[in-house]
Amino acid sequence: MTIRLFAVSAFLAAQAAQLYFIGFLQNWTPKGIDTGTAASAPLAAVCNCALLALFGLLHSLMARPAFKQGLRRITPKELERSVYILVSGIQLAMIVAFWTPMPAPLWAVDSRWGMLAVLSLFALGNLFLVWAIHSIDEWHFYGLRQAFSPAAQEPPFSMRGPYRHVRHPIQTGLIIALWATPSMTVGHALLAGFLTLYSILATLFLEERDLVNAMGDAYCAYRRKVPALLPLSILRARR
């Protein structure tokens, strides 16, 4: 019962943080990316970069196989994913809570149709991310299947849904959502640029290495066939 309660609590906390973060990016929430008490540009940049660096460091560390093995020594194996999801949710909440706004404008889309187009792209990025999670078993992704079915195995790798077009569709959807805003400020660009660079580097140099070690030639063949982040097959089909 304790394991299941922890897993459900971690899932709900992560969902709340992710939903709030979506609104945060567009200033739809009480604390938006451009709202709050501003500081001098250098101080704001240092504080925000430190916050993002902490996110990237801890996120990458917890995703490594060696860390997971160590975690299993102090927590039940069924909670490994739930712990990761909970910490990720807390990190997102910290970014929202401690973000220092840098509201100097870089560009703005003023026309109604332009705003609709940009916000549609924002929705598309989020939906692409959700589609990717659903395609690999969302209950396992959020740690619930492991907590409620301890004998559950890791979902087998398959080229389903967006994985037929890109190897890392979660990152693709995230990057689209980060940049699709009708009002881009210095702070928003800093966050989007940092998380975009982090997503690319962590994916191509850390996650890909772990996947090759885990799946060997099967993943190498998949990597030769499917691009990492750009859904080129979809783009070609629309020409």
Beta strands, then each sheet from edge to edge (+ up, - down):
strand 1: 105-108
strand 2: 183-185
sheet 1: 1+ 2-
end
